[in-house]
């Protein structure tokens, strides 16, 4: 019988399988990373939708009504426990709360924009949705829209220009994923409102 008709020997098959196993073991980390990235991208897209829904809830309110029911104690507690990704937003704002003297302490859970975290489940992933309401001061006049709103507690950067008191609502959405620090991912966005009413514009969206 011709050598080419004898087929592969057990040694040849073993060597071939060894080579395949070696190649697959080298590719495994890249495959795992690819699967993880696809899962993260899918979950992040859902987080953006959850954040957009939260912003739409803000847009249904008018002016100072974003503070309605948000008592000082629960507002401050929520602010202090904010996700790290939200800190750059909150650090340039002054905490806002409902100043109604008859408002019970810790009533914020029942506010239109609750001071307690809300849970949303999308594609079997549990998202935590939060609203943080702060006060800030925007400079009026030409080009004011492109200037960041500064905390009302900070010194006026340009006293010669008129100021416009605003509310900035920061929306933070977090969800579990092993690729993020401490296994927790975050998406943050915010929107500005004037005292008089409608939101002005969405400021930015976080990573």
Buried (B, 14 or more C-beta within 10 A) or exposed (E): EEEEEEEEEEEEEEEEEEEEEEEEEEEEEEEEEEEEEEBBEEBBEBBEBBBBEBBEBBEEBBBBBBBEBBBBBBBBBBBEEBBEBBBEBBEBBBBBBBEEEEBEEBBBBEBBBBBBBBEBEBEEBEBBBBBBBBBBBBBEEEEBEEBEBBBBEEEEEEEEBEBBEBBBBBBBBBBBBEEBEEEBBBBBBBBBBBEEEEBBEBBEBBE
